[in-house]
Amino acid sequence: MLLTGTVDAVSCGIAVARTQAVKRADGGLRIREGQVLEEEPDIARFRQLLGQRRREVLELLRQTESDRAPVELDQTRLGRLSRMDAMQVQAMAQAATRRREQELGRLEAALKRCDDETYGECLACGEFIAIARLELDPAATLCIACARK
């Protein structure tokens, strides 16, 4: 492990640094002043989580296909309120589909970052995203500091 700066403690793969820039030669551990950061994420475990969620989203999209179908405007079959209800259900289903398609895009982009060996790095600053954040949202692209900006 190649370290620059002063390190107060190193245990269980976590280091606390008092000065700027701690970095392994292989790009592993990066620490900002006064922060506790974790090692690189376990790519295989997160790839599995991403793949599982991707399959779930695809299944949800498949199941809601019929809800997105155009509303029948045959007035002999449905009353005016029933048509309005059907149109509202259709609009809600379309909005849910858009959200799922966006999530699917984020998941696929995260899987691509796994392949590119850039998964877990903040797209804005290049620091590692906290493991706890990735566990909550495996497709996260920004660290907490950059997400707050």
C-alpha positions as CSV (number, residue, x, y, z in Angstrom):
1,M,0.0,0.0,0.0
2,L,1.5,3.3,-1.1
3,L,0.4,6.1,1.3
4,T,1.1,9.9,1.1
5,G,0.3,12.0,4.1
6,T,-0.1,11.0,7.8
7,V,-2.3,8.1,8.8
8,D,-3.7,8.0,12.3
9,A,-5.1,4.4,12.2
10,V,-5.4,1.6,9.8
11,S,-7.6,-1.4,10.8
12,C,-10.0,-3.7,9.0
13,G,-9.3,-2.0,5.6
14,I,-10.4,1.5,6.8
15,A,-7.9,4.3,7.3
16,V,-8.3,7.7,8.9
17,A,-6.0,10.4,7.4
18,R,-5.1,13.8,8.7
19,T,-3.7,15.1,5.4
20,Q,-4.7,15.1,1.8
21,A,-4.5,12.3,-0.7
22,V,-4.0,8.7,0.3
23,K,-3.9,6.4,-2.7
24,R,-2.8,2.9,-3.4
25,A,-0.6,2.3,-6.4
26,D,-3.3,0.1,-7.9
27,G,-5.9,2.9,-7.4
28,G,-7.6,1.2,-4.4
29,L,-7.9,3.5,-1.3
30,R,-8.5,7.2,-1.5
31,I,-8.9,9.4,1.5
32,R,-9.8,13.1,1.7
33,E,-8.7,15.1,4.7
34,G,-10.5,14.1,7.9
35,Q,-12.7,11.5,6.1
36,V,-13.1,7.8,6.7
37,L,-13.6,6.1,3.3
38,E,-13.8,2.4,2.6
39,E,-12.0,0.2,0.2
40,E,-13.2,-0.3,-3.4
41,P,-16.7,-1.9,-3.5
42,D,-16.9,-5.7,-4.1
43,I,-17.7,-5.5,-7.8
44,A,-19.0,-9.1,-8.1
45,R,-21.5,-8.6,-5.2
46,F,-22.8,-5.3,-6.6
47,R,-22.9,-6.7,-10.2
48,Q,-25.2,-9.4,-8.8
49,L,-27.4,-6.9,-7.0
50,L,-27.6,-4.8,-10.2
51,G,-28.4,-7.8,-12.3
52,Q,-31.1,-8.9,-9.9
53,R,-32.8,-5.5,-9.8
54,R,-32.5,-5.2,-13.6
55,R,-34.4,-8.5,-13.9
56,E,-37.1,-7.3,-11.4
57,V,-37.6,-4.1,-13.4
58,L,-37.8,-5.9,-16.7
59,E,-40.5,-8.2,-15.1
60,L,-42.4,-5.3,-13.8
61,L,-42.3,-3.6,-17.3
62,R,-43.6,-6.9,-18.8
63,Q,-46.4,-7.2,-16.3
64,T,-47.7,-3.7,-16.8
65,E,-47.9,-3.8,-20.6
66,S,-51.6,-4.2,-20.6
67,D,-52.1,-1.3,-18.3
68,R,-50.4,1.0,-20.8
69,A,-52.8,0.0,-23.7
70,P,-54.9,2.8,-25.1
71,V,-58.2,3.4,-23.4
72,E,-61.3,2.1,-25.3
73,L,-63.5,5.1,-26.2
74,D,-66.6,3.0,-27.1
75,Q,-69.3,4.8,-25.2
76,T,-71.7,1.9,-25.3
77,R,-69.4,-0.2,-23.2
78,L,-68.2,2.3,-20.6
79,G,-69.8,5.2,-18.8
80,R,-68.2,8.6,-18.7
81,L,-66.8,8.1,-15.1
82,S,-65.5,4.6,-16.0
83,R,-63.6,6.0,-19.0
84,M,-62.1,8.8,-16.8
85,D,-61.0,6.1,-14.3
86,A,-59.5,4.0,-17.1
87,M,-57.7,7.1,-18.4
88,Q,-56.3,7.9,-15.0
89,V,-55.1,4.3,-14.5
90,Q,-53.5,4.5,-17.9
91,A,-51.7,7.8,-17.1
92,M,-50.4,6.4,-13.8
93,A,-49.2,3.2,-15.5
94,Q,-47.4,5.3,-18.2
95,A,-45.7,7.4,-15.5
96,A,-44.6,4.2,-13.6
97,T,-43.3,2.8,-16.9
98,R,-41.2,5.9,-17.5
99,R,-39.8,5.7,-14.0
100,R,-39.0,2.0,-14.5
101,E,-37.4,2.7,-17.9
102,Q,-35.2,5.4,-16.3
103,E,-34.2,3.0,-13.5
104,L,-33.4,0.4,-16.1
105,G,-31.1,2.8,-17.9
106,R,-29.4,3.7,-14.6
107,L,-28.9,0.0,-13.8
108,E,-27.5,-0.8,-17.3
109,A,-25.1,2.2,-17.0
110,A,-23.9,0.9,-13.6
111,L,-23.4,-2.6,-15.1
112,K,-21.3,-1.0,-17.9
113,R,-19.2,0.8,-15.2
114,C,-18.6,-2.6,-13.6
115,D,-17.3,-3.8,-17.0
116,D,-15.2,-0.6,-17.4
117,E,-13.8,-1.0,-13.8
118,T,-15.1,2.4,-12.8
119,Y,-18.0,1.2,-10.7
120,G,-18.2,2.9,-7.3
121,E,-16.3,6.0,-8.4
122,C,-18.1,9.4,-8.2
123,L,-18.7,10.7,-11.8
124,A,-18.1,14.3,-10.6
125,C,-15.0,14.1,-8.3
126,G,-13.6,10.6,-8.9
127,E,-13.6,9.7,-5.2
128,F,-15.1,6.4,-4.2
129,I,-18.8,6.4,-3.3
130,A,-19.5,5.1,0.2
131,I,-20.3,1.4,0.4
132,A,-23.4,2.1,2.5
133,R,-24.7,4.5,-0.3
134,L,-24.1,1.8,-3.0
135,E,-25.9,-0.8,-0.9
136,L,-29.0,1.5,-0.8
137,D,-28.7,2.5,-4.4
138,P,-26.3,0.3,-6.4
139,A,-26.8,2.5,-9.4
140,A,-25.6,5.7,-7.6
141,T,-23.3,7.8,-9.7
142,L,-22.4,10.5,-7.2
143,C,-20.8,10.5,-3.7
144,I,-22.8,12.2,-0.9
145,A,-20.7,15.4,-1.1
146,C,-21.3,15.8,-4.8
147,A,-25.0,14.8,-4.6
148,R,-25.5,17.6,-2.1
149,K,-24.1,20.3,-4.4
